[in-house]
Structure formats: C-alpha cells, structure tokens
Amino acid sequence: FGWTTSMNFNLNDFYLGMATGVEEQTYKWSARLAFDFRPYHKKIQIRENNSTVNQYFEQKYFLALDLEKRFGEIKLPKSDINFFIGIKTGLLFGNYRGIEKSPDKFFAVSPTGGICFVKKIAVFKLGYCYLNTHAVDIPASRIVLSMTIFGEGKSGE
C-alpha cells in the first residue's frame, strides 16, 4: 500500500496530484488510483469561428489509473537509485468559471519516465510526462516531481 503526492508542470501550466494504491516492492511495480487537478483557474482563449475568440477561466481535473514499473537498481549507502516508466490513463475534464459551458471531456493517456531515489519508507521521483490537454497554448511536455510513502507491509527490500 502507498500514498503518492505529485506535481507536473511546464512554463504554462501546473497540476497537483494525489494517488493511492498497491506498491509491490519485490518486483517494483505499482498500480494506483490517481486524481490530478489544476489548483487555480487558468485564462485560456478558444477560437469559436473565424471572427470570434472567446476567453474563459478554466479549471481541469484528471481522474486516472496510474501504472508504473521501476528497474535498473543502483545501490548507494543510504538509498537506491532506480529508473521508472509508467502510464496514466483516465478521464480529463473540467469547467469554466462563471458559466455553465465546460471544456470537452475526453480519455487521456499520459506516459511518464525518469529517475527515482528509493529509501526504506519512500520513493522520490523526478521525470518527464506527456499530457495533451487539447489546449492550443499549453505544451504537452511536462516535468514530474512526486513522492510515495509506503504503508504497512513489507517495504524497502
């Protein structure tokens, strides 16, 4: 069992996240239910037709299943270094502040990869993820920072 807090960001956007699920330590894989969200309303512009551009303040949410595998262990005196790959798949949805109209809901896939530092009770990760939010002015490439704390059971081996 594990509890994960995370953030993914680029120069134009920022998401916070939390997840909980199975953290298997022998074979170094995990499966979690994740919820990411933008903690503020972001000003975006959407071209409605050739002569109209509307501006909205958008809030976004990502409810997903997060699968991950760690590999390539490098032993250090107080921690280990691993690499990780993963995929987060789920529903990306949101709303606009002050109006009933909302952005399109769609199924999103977000591959991730990077390096992680493993302690006995926690894993700290730094990596890259690709999350296409279908916004023209927000790049899909993002940096990921996360920390997983292991619950009860066998950990750190």
LINTA-V683198 format. One record per helix or strand of 2 or more residues. SS is the DSSP state (alpha for helix, beta for strand). FROM is the first residue (numbers start at 0). TO is the last residue. If there is no record, write none. Layout:
# LINTA-V683198
ss->SS from->FROM to->TO
ss->SS from->FROM to->TO
This chain:
# LINTA-V683198
ss->beta from->1 to->8
ss->beta from->13 to->23
ss->beta from->28 to->36
ss->beta from->41 to->48
ss->beta from->51 to->74
ss->beta from->79 to->95
ss->beta from->105 to->117
ss->beta from->121 to->129
ss->beta from->140 to->149
